Amino acid sequence: MSKLLAIDYGTKRCGIAATDSLQMIASGLTTVETKNIHEFMVDYLSNEDVECLIVGDPRRLNNEPSAVEKSIIPFINFIKKRFPRLKIEREDERFTSKMAMETMIQGGVKKMKRRDKALVDKVSATLILQSYMERTQSER
């Protein structure tokens, strides 16, 4: 089986999470500066067996796309062009940053470490991936 890869795409940083090859465990992988995300993705997708890329779908409370969506669409188009066989899915990411913070608090992460926005982005990507896995579990 191949891995699932999720991205919490942001204007400054992108949190990345991946599953194991059995698609049982979602783990935070890394955080990449958005200006370097194309290079990172090409390298990662060229060297790893990835079945599906799950991209966070940032929406406002009224269900309208958030402003960062204007940057996500060209990113997705780049990936589609470079990796045409890769399945790409979107997953609602509303509240993931807040949930990531709550998860870190419950996990005993110290206050100074919780201020690390890169860590929050990585945890958010993991939550996006877990949400996708739970939503599609019955389909597998």
N, CA, C and O atoms as CSV, one atom per row, in Angstrom:
chain,resi,resn,atom,element,x,y,z
A,1,MET,N,N,0.843,-1.179,0.000
A,1,MET,CA,C,0.000,0.000,0.000
A,1,MET,C,C,0.888,1.242,0.000
A,1,MET,O,O,2.037,1.195,0.439
A,2,SER,N,N,0.357,2.323,-0.484
A,2,SER,CA,C,1.089,3.584,-0.557
A,2,SER,C,C,0.688,4.511,0.588
A,2,SER,O,O,-0.321,4.299,1.261
A,3,LYS,N,N,1.488,5.524,0.785
A,3,LYS,CA,C,1.224,6.506,1.835
A,3,LYS,C,C,0.163,7.509,1.388
A,3,LYS,O,O,-0.097,7.684,0.198
A,4,LEU,N,N,-0.437,8.157,2.377
A,4,LEU,CA,C,-1.262,9.340,2.170
A,4,LEU,C,C,-0.433,10.516,2.668
A,4,LEU,O,O,0.272,10.403,3.671
A,5,LEU,N,N,-0.514,11.630,1.979
A,5,LEU,CA,C,0.230,12.827,2.354
A,5,LEU,C,C,-0.753,13.981,2.455
A,5,LEU,O,O,-1.575,14.174,1.559
A,6,ALA,N,N,-0.680,14.749,3.530
A,6,ALA,CA,C,-1.585,15.891,3.705
A,6,ALA,C,C,-0.778,17.169,3.857
A,6,ALA,O,O,0.343,17.169,4.365
A,7,ILE,N,N,-1.380,18.254,3.403
A,7,ILE,CA,C,-0.725,19.548,3.496
A,7,ILE,C,C,-1.702,20.588,4.035
A,7,ILE,O,O,-2.835,20.711,3.570
A,8,ASP,N,N,-1.228,21.326,5.026
A,8,ASP,CA,C,-1.938,22.495,5.542
A,8,ASP,C,C,-1.234,23.687,4.905
A,8,ASP,O,O,-0.232,24.178,5.426
A,9,TYR,N,N,-1.764,24.146,3.775
A,9,TYR,CA,C,-1.122,25.180,2.960
A,9,TYR,C,C,-1.377,26.551,3.566
A,9,TYR,O,O,-2.523,26.931,3.803
A,10,GLY,N,N,-0.308,27.284,3.815
A,10,GLY,CA,C,-0.432,28.629,4.376
A,10,GLY,C,C,0.357,29.635,3.564
A,10,GLY,O,O,1.140,29.263,2.690
A,11,THR,N,N,0.154,30.890,3.848
A,11,THR,CA,C,0.851,31.933,3.098
A,11,THR,C,C,2.337,31.978,3.426
A,11,THR,O,O,3.144,32.344,2.572
A,12,LYS,N,N,2.711,31.612,4.645
A,12,LYS,CA,C,4.115,31.627,5.059
A,12,LYS,C,C,4.726,30.238,5.135
A,12,LYS,O,O,5.863,30.024,4.714
A,13,ARG,N,N,3.952,29.283,5.682
A,13,ARG,CA,C,4.452,27.923,5.909
A,13,ARG,C,C,3.384,26.919,5.510
A,13,ARG,O,O,2.190,27.214,5.489
A,14,CYS,N,N,3.859,25.723,5.195
A,14,CYS,CA,C,2.960,24.613,4.913
A,14,CYS,C,C,3.309,23.478,5.862
A,14,CYS,O,O,4.452,23.024,5.905
A,15,GLY,N,N,2.323,23.024,6.620
A,15,GLY,CA,C,2.508,21.857,7.463
A,15,GLY,C,C,2.285,20.617,6.623
A,15,GLY,O,O,1.375,20.574,5.795
A,16,ILE,N,N,3.119,19.604,6.838
A,16,ILE,CA,C,3.032,18.367,6.066
A,16,ILE,C,C,2.881,17.195,7.040
A,16,ILE,O,O,3.571,17.128,8.057
A,17,ALA,N,N,1.974,16.278,6.713
A,17,ALA,CA,C,1.783,15.058,7.502
A,17,ALA,C,C,1.671,13.889,6.535
A,17,ALA,O,O,1.258,14.054,5.387
A,18,ALA,N,N,2.042,12.713,7.010
A,18,ALA,CA,C,1.990,11.515,6.164
A,18,ALA,C,C,1.571,10.321,7.000
A,18,ALA,O,O,1.707,10.315,8.223
A,19,THR,N,N,1.059,9.313,6.312
A,19,THR,CA,C,0.754,8.051,6.973
A,19,THR,C,C,1.937,7.109,6.777
A,19,THR,O,O,2.852,7.375,5.997
A,20,ASP,N,N,1.886,6.021,7.498
A,20,ASP,CA,C,2.798,4.919,7.223
A,20,ASP,C,C,2.306,4.248,5.945
A,20,ASP,O,O,1.241,4.596,5.437
A,21,SER,N,N,3.064,3.296,5.423
A,21,SER,CA,C,2.683,2.654,4.158
A,21,SER,C,C,1.413,1.809,4.272
A,21,SER,O,O,0.792,1.493,3.257
A,22,LEU,N,N,1.021,1.440,5.493
A,22,LEU,CA,C,-0.232,0.699,5.681
A,22,LEU,C,C,-1.433,1.623,5.877
A,22,LEU,O,O,-2.564,1.156,6.015
A,23,GLN,N,N,-1.188,2.915,5.890
A,23,GLN,CA,C,-2.214,3.950,6.067
A,23,GLN,C,C,-2.980,3.791,7.370
A,23,GLN,O,O,-4.197,3.974,7.417
A,24,MET,N,N,-2.253,3.449,8.423
A,24,MET,CA,C,-2.893,3.274,9.725
A,24,MET,C,C,-2.623,4.443,10.670
A,24,MET,O,O,-3.477,4.788,11.488
A,25,ILE,N,N,-1.444,5.053,10.565
A,25,ILE,CA,C,-1.037,6.083,11.509
A,25,ILE,C,C,-0.691,7.368,10.763
A,25,ILE,O,O,0.122,7.362,9.838
A,26,ALA,N,N,-1.313,8.464,11.172
A,26,ALA,CA,C,-1.001,9.781,10.620
A,26,ALA,C,C,-0.003,10.463,11.547
A,26,ALA,O,O,-0.209,10.531,12.759
A,27,SER,N,N,1.079,10.965,10.962
A,27,SER,CA,C,2.118,11.625,11.763
A,27,SER,C,C,2.551,12.912,11.094
A,27,SER,O,O,2.613,13.002,9.868
A,28,GLY,N,N,2.851,13.915,11.920
A,28,GLY,CA,C,3.412,15.148,11.395
A,28,GLY,C,C,4.773,14.848,10.791
A,28,GLY,O,O,5.593,14.173,11.413
A,29,LEU,N,N,5.016,15.335,9.605
A,29,LEU,CA,C,6.271,15.069,8.912
A,29,LEU,C,C,7.236,16.240,9.048
A,29,LEU,O,O,8.358,16.077,9.529
A,30,THR,N,N,6.796,17.418,8.623
A,30,THR,CA,C,7.667,18.587,8.649
A,30,THR,C,C,6.843,19.839,8.381
A,30,THR,O,O,5.637,19.770,8.143
A,31,THR,N,N,7.507,20.967,8.425
A,31,THR,CA,C,6.925,22.235,8.005
A,31,THR,C,C,7.890,22.837,6.992
A,31,THR,O,O,9.103,22.844,7.203
A,32,VAL,N,N,7.343,23.337,5.899
A,32,VAL,CA,C,8.152,23.878,4.821
A,32,VAL,C,C,7.695,25.305,4.554
A,32,VAL,O,O,6.497,25.585,4.530
A,33,GLU,N,N,8.656,26.207,4.352
A,33,GLU,CA,C,8.284,27.563,3.971
A,33,GLU,C,C,7.555,27.483,2.631
A,33,GLU,O,O,7.973,26.745,1.739
A,34,THR,N,N,6.482,28.230,2.491
A,34,THR,CA,C,5.654,28.164,1.292
A,34,THR,C,C,6.472,28.451,0.033
A,34,THR,O,O,6.213,27.862,-1.016
A,35,LYS,N,N,7.442,29.337,0.123
A,35,LYS,CA,C,8.253,29.644,-1.063
A,35,LYS,C,C,9.045,28.421,-1.539
A,35,LYS,O,O,9.497,28.393,-2.684
A,36,ASN,N,N,9.220,27.411,-0.679
A,36,ASN,CA,C,9.974,26.203,-1.036
A,36,ASN,C,C,9.098,24.969,-1.234
A,36,ASN,O,O,9.617,23.867,-1.413
A,37,ILE,N,N,7.771,25.141,-1.204
A,37,ILE,CA,C,6.885,23.971,-1.206
A,37,ILE,C,C,6.922,23.192,-2.518
A,37,ILE,O,O,6.840,21.964,-2.497
A,38,HIS,N,N,7.042,23.868,-3.651
A,38,HIS,CA,C,7.099,23.156,-4.931
A,38,HIS,C,C,8.309,22.220,-4.966
A,38,HIS,O,O,8.190,21.048,-5.325
A,39,GLU,N,N,9.450,22.742,-4.598
A,39,GLU,CA,C,10.681,21.948,-4.591
A,39,GLU,C,C,10.565,20.772,-3.626
A,39,GLU,O,O,10.961,19.655,-3.959
A,40,PHE,N,N,10.025,21.019,-2.433
A,40,PHE,CA,C,9.856,19.939,-1.455
A,40,PHE,C,C,8.940,18.849,-2.008
A,40,PHE,O,O,9.256,17.662,-1.919
A,41,MET,N,N,7.810,19.254,-2.575
A,41,MET,CA,C,6.835,18.275,-3.059
A,41,MET,C,C,7.393,17.439,-4.210
A,41,MET,O,O,7.175,16.228,-4.254
A,42,VAL,N,N,8.099,18.063,-5.128
A,42,VAL,CA,C,8.692,17.320,-6.241
A,42,VAL,C,C,9.674,16.282,-5.700
A,42,VAL,O,O,9.667,15.128,-6.129
A,43,ASP,N,N,10.505,16.694,-4.769
A,43,ASP,CA,C,11.482,15.776,-4.184
A,43,ASP,C,C,10.778,14.641,-3.444
A,43,ASP,O,O,11.107,13.472,-3.645
A,44,TYR,N,N,9.812,14.980,-2.590
A,44,TYR,CA,C,9.130,13.965,-1.783
A,44,TYR,C,C,8.349,12.996,-2.669
A,44,TYR,O,O,8.469,11.781,-2.516
A,45,LEU,N,N,7.560,13.521,-3.580
A,45,LEU,CA,C,6.715,12.674,-4.420
A,45,LEU,C,C,7.530,11.844,-5.416
A,45,LEU,O,O,7.063,10.807,-5.887
A,46,SER,N,N,8.728,12.289,-5.733
A,46,SER,CA,C,9.606,11.520,-6.621
A,46,SER,C,C,10.271,10.361,-5.892
A,46,SER,O,O,10.675,9.381,-6.519
A,47,ASN,N,N,10.389,10.467,-4.572
A,47,ASN,CA,C,11.125,9.465,-3.803
A,47,ASN,C,C,10.265,8.584,-2.905
A,47,ASN,O,O,10.754,7.590,-2.368
A,48,GLU,N,N,8.999,8.931,-2.734
A,48,GLU,CA,C,8.111,8.171,-1.856
A,48,GLU,C,C,6.917,7.664,-2.662
A,48,GLU,O,O,6.519,8.271,-3.656
A,49,ASP,N,N,6.363,6.562,-2.225
A,49,ASP,CA,C,5.188,5.983,-2.865
A,49,ASP,C,C,3.947,6.581,-2.197
A,49,ASP,O,O,3.546,6.146,-1.118
A,50,VAL,N,N,3.348,7.571,-2.841
A,50,VAL,CA,C,2.195,8.288,-2.283
A,50,VAL,C,C,0.981,8.008,-3.154
A,50,VAL,O,O,1.009,8.222,-4.366
A,51,GLU,N,N,-0.077,7.530,-2.527
A,51,GLU,CA,C,-1.322,7.202,-3.223
A,51,GLU,C,C,-2.191,8.429,-3.443
A,51,GLU,O,O,-2.816,8.582,-4.492
A,52,CYS,N,N,-2.225,9.309,-2.434
A,52,CYS,CA,C,-3.140,10.448,-2.479
A,52,CYS,C,C,-2.554,11.626,-1.714
A,52,CYS,O,O,-1.978,11.462,-0.639
A,53,LEU,N,N,-2.711,12.812,-2.285
A,53,LEU,CA,C,-2.339,14.054,-1.617
A,53,LEU,C,C,-3.628,14.711,-1.143
A,53,LEU,O,O,-4.529,14.981,-1.937
A,54,ILE,N,N,-3.705,14.962,0.147
A,54,ILE,CA,C,-4.876,15.612,0.721
A,54,ILE,C,C,-4.491,17.053,1.042
A,54,ILE,O,O,-3.593,17.302,1.846
A,55,VAL,N,N,-5.172,17.989,0.411
A,55,VAL,CA,C,-4.882,19.407,0.589
A,55,VAL,C,C,-6.000,20.018,1.416
A,55,VAL,O,O,-7.180,19.862,1.099
A,56,GLY,N,N,-5.618,20.713,2.476
A,56,GLY,CA,C,-6.613,21.374,3.314
A,56,GLY,C,C,-7.454,22.353,2.516
A,56,GLY,O,O,-6.953,23.054,1.637
A,57,ASP,N,N,-8.733,22.391,2.834
A,57,ASP,CA,C,-9.682,23.283,2.173
A,57,ASP,C,C,-10.101,24.347,3.186
A,57,ASP,O,O,-11.029,24.139,3.967
A,58,PRO,N,N,-9.407,25.490,3.165
A,58,PRO,CA,C,-9.713,26.534,4.155
A,58,PRO,C,C,-10.977,27.297,3.790
A,58,PRO,O,O,-11.056,27.918,2.730
A,59,ARG,N,N,-11.939,27.247,4.657
A,59,ARG,CA,C,-13.205,27.930,4.420
A,59,ARG,C,C,-13.553,28.814,5.618
A,59,ARG,O,O,-13.167,28.542,6.755
A,60,ARG,N,N,-14.291,29.873,5.322
A,60,ARG,CA,C,-14.796,30.730,6.396
A,60,ARG,C,C,-16.030,30.066,6.994
A,60,ARG,O,O,-16.524,29.070,6.466
A,61,LEU,N,N,-16.518,30.612,8.083
A,61,LEU,CA,C,-17.702,30.053,8.733
A,61,LEU,C,C,-18.928,30.041,7.829
A,61,LEU,O,O,-19.801,29.187,7.981
A,62,ASN,N,N,-19.000,30.990,6.883
A,62,ASN,CA,C,-20.130,31.039,5.961
A,62,ASN,C,C,-19.924,30.118,4.749
A,62,ASN,O,O,-20.685,30.174,3.783
A,63,ASN,N,N,-18.906,29.288,4.812
A,63,ASN,CA,C,-18.568,28.291,3.784
A,63,ASN,C,C,-17.914,28.882,2.538
A,63,ASN,O,O,-17.695,28.166,1.561
A,64,GLU,N,N,-17.601,30.168,2.557
A,64,GLU,CA,C,-16.876,30.797,1.452
A,64,GLU,C,C,-15.402,30.402,1.550
A,64,GLU,O,O,-14.898,30.212,2.656
A,65,PRO,N,N,-14.698,30.275,0.420
A,65,PRO,CA,C,-13.263,29.980,0.477
A,65,PRO,C,C,-12.505,31.129,1.146
A,65,PRO,O,O,-12.862,32.295,0.975
A,66,SER,N,N,-11.468,30.801,1.899
A,66,SER,CA,C,-10.671,31.859,2.519
A,66,SER,C,C,-9.693,32.430,1.490
A,66,SER,O,O,-9.555,31.890,0.392
A,67,ALA,N,N,-9.030,33.500,1.841
A,67,ALA,CA,C,-8.158,34.215,0.908
A,67,ALA,C,C,-6.997,33.355,0.402
A,67,ALA,O,O,-6.563,33.530,-0.736
A,68,VAL,N,N,-6.489,32.435,1.216
A,68,VAL,CA,C,-5.343,31.627,0.809
A,68,VAL,C,C,-5.689,30.653,-0.316
A,68,VAL,O,O,-4.792,30.100,-0.953
A,69,GLU,N,N,-6.968,30.442,-0.564
A,69,GLU,CA,C,-7.401,29.541,-1.647
A,69,GLU,C,C,-6.833,29.993,-2.992
A,69,GLU,O,O,-6.569,29.167,-3.866
A,70,LYS,N,N,-6.645,31.298,-3.157
A,70,LYS,CA,C,-6.085,31.831,-4.411
A,70,LYS,C,C,-4.653,31.340,-4.635
A,70,LYS,O,O,-4.187,31.299,-5.774
A,71,SER,N,N,-3.968,30.976,-3.584
A,71,SER,CA,C,-2.614,30.425,-3.702
A,71,SER,C,C,-2.633,28.903,-3.795
A,71,SER,O,O,-1.727,28.303,-4.374
A,72,ILE,N,N,-3.655,28.282,-3.232
A,72,ILE,CA,C,-3.730,26.815,-3.221
A,72,ILE,C,C,-4.033,26.268,-4.607
A,72,ILE,O,O,-3.465,25.249,-5.001
A,73,ILE,N,N,-4.913,26.921,-5.352
A,73,ILE,CA,C,-5.308,26.430,-6.677
A,73,ILE,C,C,-4.092,26.308,-7.613
A,73,ILE,O,O,-3.935,25.264,-8.245
A,74,PRO,N,N,-3.232,27.321,-7.727
A,74,PRO,CA,C,-2.046,27.150,-8.583
A,74,PRO,C,C,-1.108,26.044,-8.083
A,74,PRO,O,O,-0.474,25.355,-8.882
A,75,PHE,N,N,-1.026,25.880,-6.763
A,75,PHE,CA,C,-0.209,24.797,-6.203
A,75,PHE,C,C,-0.756,23.439,-6.647
A,75,PHE,O,O,0.003,22.580,-7.096
A,76,ILE,N,N,-2.060,23.245,-6.522
A,76,ILE,CA,C,-2.685,21.980,-6.927
A,76,ILE,C,C,-2.481,21.747,-8.427
A,76,ILE,O,O,-2.196,20.624,-8.845
A,77,ASN,N,N,-2.623,22.792,-9.229
A,77,ASN,CA,C,-2.429,22.660,-10.670
A,77,ASN,C,C,-0.991,22.271,-10.996
A,77,ASN,O,O,-0.754,21.479,-11.908
A,78,PHE,N,N,-0.033,22.820,-10.257
A,78,PHE,CA,C,1.373,22.453,-10.438
A,78,PHE,C,C,1.574,20.964,-10.156
A,78,PHE,O,O,2.231,20.263,-10.927
A,79,ILE,N,N,1.006,20.488,-9.050
A,79,ILE,CA,C,1.151,19.076,-8.680
A,79,ILE,C,C,0.480,18.186,-9.730
A,79,ILE,O,O,1.049,17.171,-10.133
A,80,LYS,N,N,-0.718,18.556,-10.172
A,80,LYS,CA,C,-1.434,17.772,-11.191
A,80,LYS,C,C,-0.627,17.662,-12.478
A,80,LYS,O,O,-0.575,16.604,-13.104
A,81,LYS,N,N,-0.005,18.760,-12.861
A,81,LYS,CA,C,0.784,18.769,-14.095
A,81,LYS,C,C,2.043,17.913,-13.948
A,81,LYS,O,O,2.411,17.172,-14.860
A,82,ARG,N,N,2.690,18.024,-12.803
A,82,ARG,CA,C,3.953,17.305,-12.565
A,82,ARG,C,C,3.737,15.821,-12.249
A,82,ARG,O,O,4.556,14.979,-12.617
A,83,PHE,N,N,2.625,15.506,-11.562
A,83,PHE,CA,C,2.311,14.133,-11.143
A,83,PHE,C,C,0.874,13.800,-11.554
A,83,PHE,O,O,-0.005,13.712,-10.697
A,84,PRO,N,N,0.629,13.616,-12.843
A,84,PRO,CA,C,-0.756,13.455,-13.330
A,84,PRO,C,C,-1.491,12.228,-12.783
A,84,PRO,O,O,-2.722,12.215,-12.774
A,85,ARG,N,N,-0.785,11.219,-12.335
A,85,ARG,CA,C,-1.447,10.012,-11.821
A,85,ARG,C,C,-1.781,10.104,-10.330
A,85,ARG,O,O,-2.492,9.251,-9.798
A,86,LEU,N,N,-1.275,11.123,-9.668
A,86,LEU,CA,C,-1.497,11.266,-8.228
A,86,LEU,C,C,-2.930,11.743,-7.960
A,86,LEU,O,O,-3.384,12.739,-8.524
A,87,LYS,N,N,-3.615,11.024,-7.106
A,87,LYS,CA,C,-4.961,11.413,-6.683
A,87,LYS,C,C,-4.825,12.589,-5.715
A,87,LYS,O,O,-3.997,12.557,-4.804
A,88,ILE,N,N,-5.635,13.618,-5.917
A,88,ILE,CA,C,-5.621,14.793,-5.038
A,88,ILE,C,C,-7.023,14.990,-4.499
A,88,ILE,O,O,-7.991,15.055,-5.257
A,89,GLU,N,N,-7.122,15.085,-3.189
A,89,GLU,CA,C,-8.407,15.291,-2.507
A,89,GLU,C,C,-8.312,16.566,-1.672
A,89,GLU,O,O,-7.220,17.008,-1.313
A,90,ARG,N,N,-9.461,17.143,-1.373
A,90,ARG,CA,C,-9.531,18.303,-0.483
A,90,ARG,C,C,-10.224,17.865,0.803
A,90,ARG,O,O,-11.104,17.005,0.788
A,91,GLU,N,N,-9.813,18.470,1.915
A,91,GLU,CA,C,-10.426,18.158,3.214
A,91,GLU,C,C,-10.647,19.462,3.971
A,91,GLU,O,O,-9.742,20.289,4.081
A,92,ASP,N,N,-11.840,19.631,4.481
A,92,ASP,CA,C,-12.190,20.821,5.261
A,92,ASP,C,C,-11.195,20.984,6.401
A,92,ASP,O,O,-10.951,20.053,7.168
A,93,GLU,N,N,-10.630,22.167,6.499
A,93,GLU,CA,C,-9.643,22.393,7.555
A,93,GLU,C,C,-10.072,23.476,8.548
A,93,GLU,O,O,-9.251,23.995,9.304
A,94,ARG,N,N,-11.349,23.805,8.538
A,94,ARG,CA,C,-11.815,24.787,9.516
A,94,ARG,C,C,-11.518,24.301,10.922
A,94,ARG,O,O,-11.727,23.130,11.240
A,95,PHE,N,N,-11.042,25.179,11.744
A,95,PHE,CA,C,-10.757,24.946,13.165
A,95,PHE,C,C,-9.529,24.068,13.426
A,95,PHE,O,O,-9.247,23.762,14.585
A,96,THR,N,N,-8.784,23.650,12.385
A,96,THR,CA,C,-7.648,22.765,12.659
A,96,THR,C,C,-6.567,23.458,13.481
A,96,THR,O,O,-5.940,22.814,14.322
A,97,SER,N,N,-6.333,24.742,13.264
A,97,SER,CA,C,-5.307,25.438,14.054
A,97,SER,C,C,-5.711,25.485,15.527
A,97,SER,O,O,-4.883,25.272,16.413
A,98,LYS,N,N,-6.981,25.763,15.778
A,98,LYS,CA,C,-7.469,25.784,17.160
A,98,LYS,C,C,-7.389,24.387,17.772
A,98,LYS,O,O,-6.972,24.231,18.920
A,99,MET,N,N,-7.790,23.375,17.005
A,99,MET,CA,C,-7.724,21.998,17.503
A,99,MET,C,C,-6.273,21.574,17.722
A,99,MET,O,O,-5.975,20.832,18.658
A,100,ALA,N,N,-5.374,22.042,16.864
A,100,ALA,CA,C,-3.955,21.710,17.026
A,100,ALA,C,C,-3.436,22.274,18.345
A,100,ALA,O,O,-2.702,21.598,19.066
A,101,MET,N,N,-3.817,23.506,18.659
A,101,MET,CA,C,-3.394,24.128,19.911
A,101,MET,C,C,-3.949,23.353,21.107
A,101,MET,O,O,-3.233,23.097,22.075
A,102,GLU,N,N,-5.225,22.984,21.033
A,102,GLU,CA,C,-5.841,22.220,22.123
A,102,GLU,C,C,-5.174,20.853,22.285
A,102,GLU,O,O,-4.971,20.384,23.405
A,103,THR,N,N,-4.839,20.225,21.169
A,103,THR,CA,C,-4.165,18.928,21.201
A,103,THR,C,C,-2.802,19.048,21.873
A,103,THR,O,O,-2.410,18.189,22.663
A,104,MET,N,N,-2.087,20.121,21.552
A,104,MET,CA,C,-0.765,20.316,22.158
A,104,MET,C,C,-0.881,20.575,23.661
A,104,MET,O,O,-0.063,20.089,24.442
A,105,ILE,N,N,-1.887,21.332,24.058
A,105,ILE,CA,C,-2.100,21.592,25.492
A,105,ILE,C,C,-2.400,20.283,26.210
A,105,ILE,O,O,-1.818,19.998,27.256
A,106,GLN,N,N,-3.312,19.485,25.648
A,106,GLN,CA,C,-3.662,18.202,26.254
A,106,GLN,C,C,-2.469,17.252,26.276
A,106,GLN,O,O,-2.350,16.411,27.167
A,107,GLY,N,N,-1.593,17.393,25.295
A,107,GLY,CA,C,-0.411,16.534,25.223
A,107,GLY,C,C,0.727,17.006,26.121
A,107,GLY,O,O,1.784,16.377,26.170
A,108,GLY,N,N,0.513,18.110,26.830
A,108,GLY,CA,C,1.528,18.590,27.764
A,108,GLY,C,C,2.645,19.402,27.137
A,108,GLY,O,O,3.701,19.578,27.744
A,109,VAL,N,N,2.421,19.905,25.913
A,109,VAL,CA,C,3.438,20.730,25.256
A,109,VAL,C,C,3.532,22.060,25.997
A,109,VAL,O,O,2.525,22.730,26.229
A,110,LYS,N,N,4.752,22.428,26.363
A,110,LYS,CA,C,4.987,23.658,27.124
A,110,LYS,C,C,4.570,24.896,26.329
A,110,LYS,O,O,4.557,24.884,25.098
A,111,LYS,N,N,4.232,25.960,27.051
A,111,LYS,CA,C,3.727,27.192,26.455
A,111,LYS,C,C,4.689,27.776,25.413
A,111,LYS,O,O,4.250,28.221,24.353
A,112,MET,N,N,5.967,27.778,25.698
A,112,MET,CA,C,6.944,28.331,24.756
A,112,MET,C,C,6.950,27.523,23.452
A,112,MET,O,O,7.042,28.098,22.368
A,113,LYS,N,N,6.853,26.226,23.552
A,113,LYS,CA,C,6.862,25.358,22.373
A,113,LYS,C,C,5.580,25.545,21.558
A,113,LYS,O,O,5.603,25.436,20.332
A,114,ARG,N,N,4.461,25.826,22.238
A,114,ARG,CA,C,3.185,26.038,21.539
A,114,ARG,C,C,3.190,27.317,20.720
A,114,ARG,O,O,2.360,27.483,19.826
A,115,ARG,N,N,4.109,28.216,21.012
A,115,ARG,CA,C,4.215,29.459,20.235
A,115,ARG,C,C,4.905,29.230,18.891
A,115,ARG,O,O,4.917,30.113,18.034
A,116,ASP,N,N,5.469,28.057,18.716
A,116,ASP,CA,C,6.145,27.694,17.472
A,116,ASP,C,C,5.091,27.442,16.397
A,116,ASP,O,O,4.464,26.384,16.369
A,117,LYS,N,N,4.902,28.419,15.514
A,117,LYS,CA,C,3.863,28.324,14.480
A,117,LYS,C,C,4.113,27.144,13.541
A,117,LYS,O,O,3.162,26.562,13.021
A,118,ALA,N,N,5.363,26.788,13.320
A,118,ALA,CA,C,5.674,25.639,12.461
A,118,ALA,C,C,5.126,24.358,13.070
A,118,ALA,O,O,4.614,23.498,12.353
A,119,LEU,N,N,5.229,24.226,14.389
A,119,LEU,CA,C,4.690,23.050,15.063
A,119,LEU,C,C,3.170,23.014,14.941
A,119,LEU,O,O,2.590,21.955,14.706
A,120,VAL,N,N,2.529,24.163,15.098
A,120,VAL,CA,C,1.070,24.240,14.954
A,120,VAL,C,C,0.668,23.818,13.541
A,120,VAL,O,O,-0.312,23.091,13.374
A,121,ASP,N,N,1.408,24.261,12.525
A,121,ASP,CA,C,1.093,23.904,11.140
A,121,ASP,C,C,1.255,22.405,10.900
A,121,ASP,O,O,0.450,21.801,10.191
A,122,LYS,N,N,2.280,21.806,11.480
A,122,LYS,CA,C,2.512,20.369,11.315
A,122,LYS,C,C,1.400,19.565,11.995
A,122,LYS,O,O,0.917,18.574,11.447
A,123,VAL,N,N,1.003,19.997,13.182
A,123,VAL,CA,C,-0.093,19.320,13.889
A,123,VAL,C,C,-1.395,19.516,13.114
A,123,VAL,O,O,-2.202,18.591,13.024
A,124,SER,N,N,-1.610,20.701,12.557
A,124,SER,CA,C,-2.814,20.956,11.759
A,124,SER,C,C,-2.870,20.024,10.545
A,124,SER,O,O,-3.933,19.496,10.220
A,125,ALA,N,N,-1.744,19.822,9.883
A,125,ALA,CA,C,-1.692,18.901,8.738
A,125,ALA,C,C,-2.038,17.485,9.181
A,125,ALA,O,O,-2.718,16.752,8.463
A,126,THR,N,N,-1.572,17.108,10.358
A,126,THR,CA,C,-1.878,15.777,10.893
A,126,THR,C,C,-3.374,15.643,11.151
A,126,THR,O,O,-3.960,14.595,10.879
A,127,LEU,N,N,-3.991,16.693,11.673
A,127,LEU,CA,C,-5.441,16.670,11.921
A,127,LEU,C,C,-6.230,16.591,10.614
A,127,LEU,O,O,-7.249,15.905,10.543
A,128,ILE,N,N,-5.759,17.291,9.583
A,128,ILE,CA,C,-6.398,17.212,8.267
A,128,ILE,C,C,-6.325,15.780,7.752
A,128,ILE,O,O,-7.306,15.246,7.236
A,129,LEU,N,N,-5.162,15.168,7.895
A,129,LEU,CA,C,-4.966,13.794,7.434
A,129,LEU,C,C,-5.838,12.817,8.220
A,129,LEU,O,O,-6.464,11.932,7.636
A,130,GLN,N,N,-5.878,12.977,9.539
A,130,GLN,CA,C,-6.721,12.097,10.356
A,130,GLN,C,C,-8.190,12.252,9.992
A,130,GLN,O,O,-8.922,11.264,9.929
A,131,SER,N,N,-8.621,13.469,9.756
A,131,SER,CA,C,-10.007,13.725,9.374
A,131,SER,C,C,-10.324,13.031,8.052
A,131,SER,O,O,-11.377,12.408,7.914
A,132,TYR,N,N,-9.431,13.133,7.094
A,132,TYR,CA,C,-9.625,12.466,5.804
A,132,TYR,C,C,-9.696,10.955,5.979
A,132,TYR,O,O,-10.562,10.297,5.401
A,133,MET,N,N,-8.789,10.410,6.773
A,133,MET,CA,C,-8.759,8.961,6.996
A,133,MET,C,C,-10.049,8.476,7.645
A,133,MET,O,O,-10.585,7.438,7.257
A,134,GLU,N,N,-10.553,9.219,8.631
A,134,GLU,CA,C,-11.795,8.845,9.294
A,134,GLU,C,C,-12.983,8.933,8.341
A,134,GLU,O,O,-13.860,8.069,8.344
A,135,ARG,N,N,-13.002,9.985,7.527
A,135,ARG,CA,C,-14.106,10.196,6.600
A,135,ARG,C,C,-14.147,9.120,5.519
A,135,ARG,O,O,-15.227,8.707,5.096
A,136,THR,N,N,-12.993,8.668,5.074
A,136,THR,CA,C,-12.943,7.712,3.956
A,136,THR,C,C,-12.768,6.266,4.414
A,136,THR,O,O,-12.696,5.361,3.583
A,137,GLN,N,N,-12.699,6.044,5.699
A,137,GLN,CA,C,-12.451,4.686,6.212
A,137,GLN,C,C,-13.472,3.678,5.693
A,137,GLN,O,O,-13.118,2.553,5.341
A,138,SER,N,N,-14.720,4.079,5.647
A,138,SER,CA,C,-15.764,3.152,5.192
A,138,SER,C,C,-15.648,2.842,3.704
A,138,SER,O,O,-16.144,1.816,3.239
A,139,GLU,N,N,-14.990,3.733,2.954
A,139,GLU,CA,C,-14.829,3.526,1.515
A,139,GLU,C,C,-13.711,2.534,1.206
A,139,GLU,O,O,-13.674,1.948,0.124
A,140,ARG,N,N,-12.808,2.352,2.154
A,140,ARG,CA,C,-11.653,1.474,1.897
A,140,ARG,C,C,-11.959,0.041,2.192
A,140,ARG,O,O,-11.095,-0.821,2.028
